[in-house]
């Protein structure tokens, strides 16, 4: 049986009088990549923030390795899970190298600090940012900044990795590279959660897909089980065609279009 890294138990999350998540239960397993998908405003990013411990449900609880996440200090959390938020802004003129190095800060003063050079090198290679290291981050394009932020997350070298829309600013090649990296992290035994808008990307790379709709998990299972034509059309409110990728057999979700 695959061990659960994080488990949300009957979590409800409100902002003021608005209920964002309503009685959600979900698990994130080691060695698995879970994609959170759903329409705009469905609650995907809020669910990710609850799973990271950055937002606190009431009622409900989130467990990490079976223990309440709230009991962990910020430093303990930073050594166990790395997070790429949807908007990862760098306000000062740090170089890309300096930003990536920030990912190693949780390990200062520990025996894992000896791994800094090797871990940083792997993160830089995986995110394809070696040529950007001496550039100041504000001078980079949106896609370049996104890849530097990903390298920082990879440099943190945690057992749980959570990425909120990591492909939003990326070109086709780097979208595939990022999801391939997320897939590799899961194969290495880490628990990976990715918020995605592109359903075909989710289907191609995820082990499990959770469809979030109006603050609840409408479906959770394999891409083939969750991403059916009927369910996508119902939740997204638009006609689609779901076909099998001729290379992988996984679902491809295509909008139905008419031309005049």
N, C-alpha and C positions, 0 to 999 in steps of 0.2 A: 504494500500500500504506500502511495506517495505521501511524504510528510507535508503537512500544511505549514507554510511559512507565516502566513497572515490569515486570520479568520475574522470576518465581521459578523456579529451576532445581533440580528434584529435592530439594526441601527436606523435611527431617525435623525435627520439633520435639518435645522431650521435657521433661516436668517430673518430676524424680526418675526413677523406673523406668517411668513411664507415657508411652507414645507418644501424643502429641496429634495430630500430623500425620505422615503416612507417605509420603515420596517424591512430594510434590506439585509439579507444574509448571503454571504459569498466567501469562498475560500480561494487563496492563492497558494499553489503547491510548489515546492522545490522541484526544479527540473522541468517546469512548464512555463509556457508563454501564454498569458491571458490577455486578450484584446477586449477593451471596453469600447463599444460602438453604440451609436444612437443619434437621433436628430439633435440639432442645436437646442440647447436649453433643457436637455433630457436629464442632466445631473451627472454626466460622466466625470467631469473634472472635479465636481464636489465629492463624488464617491472616491476618486483617487486621493483627494486631500484627506478624507477620513481614513483611508487605508494607510496613508503615510504617517498619520498622527498629527498632521498640521491643522486639522479641523476635528472638533470633538462632538460626537453624537450625544443626543439626549432624547429618549433613552437609547440603550444599546451599548455594546462595547466592542472593541477591536483587540484581538489577541495576537501577539507575536511569539511564535514558538510555544504557544499554549499559555503564555503569561500576559496579563493586561498591559497593553502598550502604554497606557497613562503612567504606569509605574516606572518607565524608563526615562532617564535623564536625557536632555538634548544631545549630550556627547555620546551616550550609549546608543541612541537612535541613529546618530550620524555614522556610527561604526557598523551598523547592521542594515541600514537601507539608504540608498542614494536616490535622489529625486531630481528630475528635470521638469520644472514647472512650465506651464504654457507660455508665460512671459518671463524670460530670464534676462533681466536688464543689468548691464554693467554701466554704472553712472560715471566712473572715473576712467582715465586713460591708461588702464592696465594693458600690458601686452597679452597676446593670446597665451604665451608660455606662463605668465603670472596667474592668469585665470585658471588654467589647467592645474597648476601647482596648488591652487586653493583646495582642490579635491583631496589632497593628501593631508590637510590640516587635522582631521580627526585622529590621525595616527601619530602625531607629534609626541615624542616621549615614550613610544611603545616599541616593542621589538619589530613591529611591522614597518617602522620608519626606515629600516634597512632596505626595504623593497622599493623605495621611492623611485629610483632611476629606472628599474625594470618595468614597474607598473606604469609610470608616466610614458615610457617609450611605447608600450603596447597600446595605451589609450590614444596616443598621438597617431600611431599607424592606423588603428581601427577607424578613427574618425576622419582620416585623410586631411590632417591639418598641419603636417610638418612644414609646409611652405609658408604657413601663416604665423609661425611662432613669434617672430619679432615685430609683427604688426600690432598697433594699438587697436583694441577691440572696437571702439567707435568708428574706426575707418573701414571696418569690414562690411560686406554686404549682409543682408538678412540671413541668407543661407550659410555663409561663412561663420557668422556669429552662432548660428544654431549648431554647427558642427563643433565649434570650440566649446560650447556649453555641454554637448554630449561627451566630449573628451574629458571635461572636468568630472562629469558623473562617472565615467569609466575609471578615471584615476582614483576615485574614492574606494573602489574595489570592495564592494559590499556583497553580501549574500542575497540581498533583495534589491532589485532595480525597478524604478517606476518612472515612466516617461509619458508626459502629457503632450500629445500631438507633436512628436519629434520630427515628423516629415513635412510639417505645414509649409516651411519656407524653402524646401529642397527641390532640386531638379530630379529628373527621373532616375539617373544613376545613383545619386546619393540617397534617395528614398529607399532604393533596393539595398544599398550598402547598410543603412541604419537598421532596417528590419532584419537583414541578414546577421548583423552584429547582435541584435536582440535575440534572434534565434540561437546563435552560438552561445550566448550567455546562459540560456536555458539548458542547452545541451551540456554545458559545463556543470550543471546542477544548481544554478541559481533560480530564484523565483523572479519572474519578469512580468510586469504589468504595463501595457501600452494603451493609451487612449488614441483612437484613430477615427478619422472621418471616412477614409477610403475603405469601403467594405471589401473590395477585391484584395487589397494589401492585407487586411486582417485575415481574410480567408486563406491567403497564400502562406502566411508565416505563423499564425497562431495555432497552438494546440487546442485552446479553448476560447470561445467567444461568449461574452455576456452582452446581451442587447438591453440597453437602458432606455426606458421610456417613461416620461413623466414621474421621475423619482423612484421608479421600481425596476427590478430586473425582470424584464418580460420573458427572457429565455436565456438559458446558460447551457452550453454543451459544445460539441464539436462544430467547426465551421459548416459542415454539411447539414447538421441538424438545425442550427440556429438561422443560417442565412438562406432561408427558403424564399421563393418568389412571393408567396402569400404573406409571409410575416414582414418582409421588407416593404412590400406595397402597403400593408396595413399601417405600419409604424411610421414610415416616411411619407406616406400619402402621395406617392407618385408611381406610375407604372414602370416595371423593370423586367428584364429578362435575365434569368439565372442559367448559365451554361457551365459545362465542365471545361476547365483549362486543358487544352489538348496535350500539354506537357506534363502536368502534375495531377490532373483529375480533380483538382480543388475548384470550388465555385468561383466563377467570374460574374460579377453583378453589373449589368449594363442597363443604363436608362433607355427606355423606349422613346424614340424621337420621331417626329414627323417633319417633313420639309415641304415648304409651299412651292 
